[in-house]
Each structure stands twice: as C-alpha cells, then as structure tokens.
Amino acid sequence: MRHPHTPNPQRQTAAVGRTEPAAKPRRFIFLLLDRFTLISFAGAIEPLRLANRVAGRKLYEWKLAGEGGKEARCSNGSVMRLEMGLEEIARDDTVLVCGGVDVAEATTRPILNWLRREARHGAAIGGLCTGAWAIARAGLLQGKRATIHWENQDSFQEEFEELTLTKSVFVIDGNRMSSSGGISSIDLMLKIIARDHGEGLANTVADQLIYTSIRTDQDSQRLSIPTRIGVRHPKLAQVIGRMETNIEEPISPARLAEEVGMSTRQLERLFRRYLNRSPKRYYMEIRLQKARNLLMQTEMSVINVALACGFASPSHFSKCYRAHYSTTPYRERGASGTGGTMDGEEAFDLDDLSDEDDFADEDE
C-alpha cells in the first residue's frame, strides 16, 4: 500500500503534462574532485532523482566518477564511494565536475587529460562550485561565459582572461555549464530539467524540494549590498558598490563623496554612523580581502597582487596587510624566506594611513 504522503507517479505525470514516449535516460557523470563540496553535489543529484520519481520513469541516470575509481572525500570529511574511474564515456553523457577547496591541487594531470578527451568526443561539460576552475584549466572555457563562487572570482579572473566571467548564479553557454556553489546547482539542474521535459516537471521537482524561489541565470549569486551590510541607505550602498568595482585603481574619498552629492565630511560621518569605520578604512579592508584571496588561490607574485589591489609600493602593501591580518603577504603565501616580512616593524592602525598612500587621483 502506498504511503498517503507519497505522490502518485501517474497523477504527477499527468499534472506536468508528459505525453512524449519513453526515451533513453540522459546520463550524468559526476566527477568528484578531492575535497569537493557536498552541498553542491547533493543539490545537483537530488533534482534528477526527484524528476524520475515524479515522472514515474527513469528520465535520468548517473554515475559517480573520480581518479582511482574507488572513493572521493568531501570537504566536510565524509567519503563517497565511486562507481568508475577515468574511463571513456558515451558522447551524449554530461560531465559535471564537482569542486571544492584547494581545487588547483585537486585538479591533477590525469583529470585534465580526461576532461580534454571527453570534450573532444563531444560530451557536454559543467562545473559545480569551483569545478569551473578545472574546466578552465583544461582549456575548455575559451570564449565562453562562466561563473564560479564569489570567493574565487578574483583569482579566477586573473588566471583565465580568455573567458567572460559573470556573477550569475549559473551559466549555460552551449555545451558548457557552471554554477557558483552552494545551492546554485539546484537552479542549474531545474533549468536543465525544464529544457529536457518542460517547466511543469521542473516546478513540481522544485515543490518537492521545498524550493520556493527558482533563480535564473540573470540572478546574481551575492546578496545585495544593503542586505550584506545590514543597512538600507542608497548613497552608502552606491559608494560601497563603487569601491568594490574599483580595486586596482582606488577612488579617493573626496571623489566618492562628490559622485553621490555629499561632502567628504558628510561621507565620513555616514560611514562612522553605520559601519563604525572611516570610508578609507572600509575601502582598505575590501582591497586587502581581495589581496588575501589572490595570495591564497593563485601563484601571482606578491608584487603583482599588490598592484592588482591598488598598492603602488610592495612595502606599503606588506605594512597594511600585517596591520589587518597580523601576518605578512609572504607568510600568508607560505614563502620559506623572511625577506620583506618586516618583523621589526611597529604596528599601526589602518586609519593612520595618509591619503597619498592609497589614492593616486586625489589631486586630479
């Protein structure tokens, strides 16, 4: 006897308007990189399972793959048993690369070679979370649009200039796909299900997931600035937006104030009131956060990281970094030498910086 809360497959099939004859199931190969993010993987595979359940037949099937073909470890420490290694797959299969932490280390040469081979054979390939990095490293995103988790965007853009990076929740560009991490893989899979079998089925699957707001590729992955900072002030949000999009060439507080129709003193009071810091300090913290991402996620030299984050002098960059993170860029990178670490340097506060240290356009 069927449980009263279990959907009736025939009724659900009728509800989504399926009239097409049974076809060969579409198969997904989930390539699990070492320390992949479990939530992104689960958010991709569960909609497929539910699509089969709601439709009352097997629309989709899948296999878990990985180097070695035995097991893959999630970033949370749990282990997933694999069903295959890096064997050849069918040309109509879809590969989804599941990335996570330290994706560059997890993307080995055998994995890159496998991705390139399957791409040559015509397989559609996508990346979940940081999986897009592996695809780009294999040279499979040239001239394509792509997305990746916002925390990895700075390093991704610096390393792969041949693609168009977006801040979208997910991107589908031809036979290449990417989702930005977290639960964004749900949105990507619902889009695929809708394309394959109609909006009705996708909506029913979303309902089963208690997923009440399906996002599209036009939605941004990050919260709005007012939501992130917990303050709804249009001029404050406008200034912060300008700061976030002008890292390499910082804009002076005077010019930012002028752009929103305020005096420099009024802008100072606005930041002090809502964020308990000066505009200069807030801007510096944004730049240093980007610098830290680049140091941790790329092989860029400390000097190039400094330049990319608006610092004209490596010594000034090191001084600011040490004041904020209590370590130096060289130690953050894990360099063996101590050159440039400035251990004997007296600590100082970021608010003590002079304007000319940071804003080349102050007198323009």
Residue pairs with C-beta under 8 A, 6 or more apart in sequence:
2 8
7 53
7 54
7 208
9 53
9 54
9 55
9 56
9 57
10 56
12 54
12 55
12 56
12 204
13 54
13 55
13 56
15 200
15 204
16 54
16 55
16 197
16 198
16 200
16 201
16 203
16 204
17 198
17 200
18 55
18 197
18 198
18 201
22 57
25 58
25 59
25 60
25 61
26 59
26 60
26 61
26 92
26 94
26 196
27 60
27 61
27 62
27 63
27 90
27 92
27 93
27 94
28 44
28 45
28 48
28 60
28 61
28 62
28 63
28 93
28 94
28 95
28 96
29 62
29 63
29 65
29 84
29 89
29 93
29 94
29 95
29 96
30 41
30 44
30 45
30 62
30 63
30 64
30 65
30 96
30 98
31 65
31 66
31 95
31 96
31 97
31 98
31 111
31 114
31 115
31 131
32 41
32 64
32 65
32 66
32 72
32 80
32 82
32 98
33 66
33 72
33 97
33 98
33 99
33 100
33 103
33 106
33 107
33 111
33 131
33 134
34 72
34 73
34 100
34 102
34 105
34 106
35 73
35 74
35 75
35 100
35 101
35 102
35 106
36 72
36 74
36 75
36 98
36 99
36 100
36 106
36 129
36 131
37 74
37 75
37 98
37 99
37 100
37 101
37 128
37 129
37 130
37 181
38 74
38 75
38 76
38 78
39 182
39 183
40 98
40 100
40 128
40 129
40 179
40 181
40 182
40 183
40 184
40 185
41 74
41 98
41 128
41 185
43 128
43 182
43 183
43 184
43 185
43 186
43 189
44 96
44 98
44 128
44 179
44 185
44 186
44 188
44 189
45 62
46 186
46 209
47 186
47 189
47 190
47 193
47 205
47 209
48 59
48 60
48 62
48 189
48 193
49 60
50 205
50 208
50 209
51 59
51 60
51 193
51 197
51 201
51 205
52 58
52 59
52 60
53 208
54 201
54 204
54 205
54 208
55 197
55 201
59 196
59 197
63 83
63 84
64 72
64 80
64 81
64 82
64 83
64 84
65 82
65 83
65 84
65 85
65 86
66 72
66 82
66 85
67 85
67 86
67 108
67 110
67 111
68 82
68 85
69 82
69 83
69 84
69 85
69 86
69 87
70 81
70 82
71 79
71 80
71 81
71 82
72 79
72 80
72 82
73 79
73 80
74 80
74 100
75 100
75 101
86 110
86 111
86 114
88 117
88 118
88 121
89 95
89 118
89 121
89 123
90 123
91 121
91 122
91 123
92 122
92 123
93 118
93 123
93 124
94 123
94 124
94 125
94 126
95 115
95 118
95 123
95 124
95 125
95 126
96 125
96 126
96 127
96 128
96 131
96 177
97 115
97 125
97 126
97 127
97 128
97 131
97 132
97 134
97 135
98 128
98 129
98 131
99 106
99 107
99 127
99 128
99 129
99 130
99 131
99 132
99 133
99 134
100 106
100 129
100 130
101 130
103 130
103 131
103 133
103 134
103 152
104 133
104 137
104 297
106 134
107 133
107 134
107 137
111 134
112 134
112 137
112 138
115 125
115 134
115 135
115 138
115 140
116 138
116 139
116 140
118 125
119 125
119 138
119 140
122 175
123 175
124 175
124 176
124 177
125 135
125 140
125 175
125 176
125 177
126 135
126 176
126 177
126 178
126 179
126 188
127 133
127 134
127 135
127 146
127 148
127 177
127 178
127 179
128 178
128 179
128 181
128 185
128 188
129 148
129 149
129 179
129 180
129 181
129 182
129 185
130 148
130 149
130 152
130 181
131 178
132 141
132 146
132 147
132 148
132 156
132 178
133 148
133 152
133 156
135 141
135 146
135 176
135 178
136 146
136 156
136 159
136 160
136 163
137 160
140 176
141 160
141 162
141 163
141 176
141 178
142 162
142 163
143 162
143 163
144 163
144 164
144 173
144 174
144 176
145 163
145 164
145 165
145 166
145 171
145 173
146 163
146 164
146 165
146 166
146 171
146 173
146 176
146 178
147 165
147 166
147 167
147 168
147 169
147 170
147 171
147 178
147 179
147 180
147 221
148 156
148 165
148 178
148 180
148 181
149 180
149 181
149 182
149 221
150 167
150 180
150 221
150 222
151 293
152 293
152 297
153 165
153 167
154 290
154 293
154 294
154 297
155 293
155 294
155 297
155 298
156 165
157 165
158 294
158 298
158 300
158 308
159 298
167 180
167 220
167 221
167 222
168 180
168 217
168 218
168 219
168 220
168 221
169 179
169 180
169 184
169 187
169 188
169 215
169 216
169 217
169 219
169 220
169 221
170 177
170 178
170 179
170 180
170 184
170 185
170 187
170 188
170 191
170 215
170 217
171 177
171 178
171 179
171 217
172 188
172 191
172 192
172 217
177 188
179 185
179 187
179 188
180 221
181 221
184 215
184 221
186 206
186 209
186 211
187 214
187 215
187 216
187 219
190 202
190 205
190 206
190 211
190 214
191 202
191 216
191 217
193 201
193 202
193 205
194 201
194 202
202 214
203 214
206 212
206 214
222 228
224 237
225 237
225 240
225 241
225 244
226 232
226 233
226 237
229 236
229 237
229 240
229 274
229 275
231 237
231 274
231 275
233 270
233 274
235 260
235 261
235 262
235 270
236 270
236 271
236 274
236 275
238 259
238 260
239 256
239 257
239 259
239 260
239 267
239 279
240 282
242 251
242 256
242 259
243 250
243 251
243 256
243 282
243 283
243 286
244 286
247 286
247 287
247 290
247 308
247 309
247 310
248 307
248 308
248 309
248 310
249 310
249 360
249 361
250 283
250 287
250 310
250 358
250 359
250 360
251 359
251 361
252 355
252 359
252 361
252 362
253 264
253 267
253 268
253 279
253 280
253 283
253 355
253 359
254 264
254 362
255 361
256 267
256 279
257 263
257 264
257 266
257 267
260 267
262 270
267 279
268 278
268 279
271 277
271 278
271 279
271 282
272 278
275 282
277 285
277 351
278 351
280 350
280 351
280 353
280 355
280 358
281 350
281 351
283 358
284 320
284 324
284 350
284 353
284 358
285 324
285 350
287 309
287 310
287 311
288 309
288 320
288 321
288 324
288 325
290 308
290 309
291 305
291 306
291 308
291 309
291 317
291 321
291 329
292 321
292 325
292 332
294 300
294 305
294 308
294 309
295 302
295 305
295 329
295 332
295 333
296 332
298 305
300 308
302 314
302 317
302 318
302 329
302 330
302 333
302 340
303 314
305 317
305 329
306 313
306 314
306 317
306 329
309 317
310 358
311 317
311 320
311 358
312 360
314 340
315 340
315 342
316 357
317 329
318 328
318 329
318 330
318 340
318 341
318 342
319 342
319 345
319 348
320 350
320 353
321 327
321 328
321 329
321 332
322 328
322 342
322 345
322 347
323 347
323 348
323 349
323 350
324 350
325 332
328 340
328 341
328 342
329 340
330 337
330 338
330 339
330 340
330 341
331 341
355 362
356 362
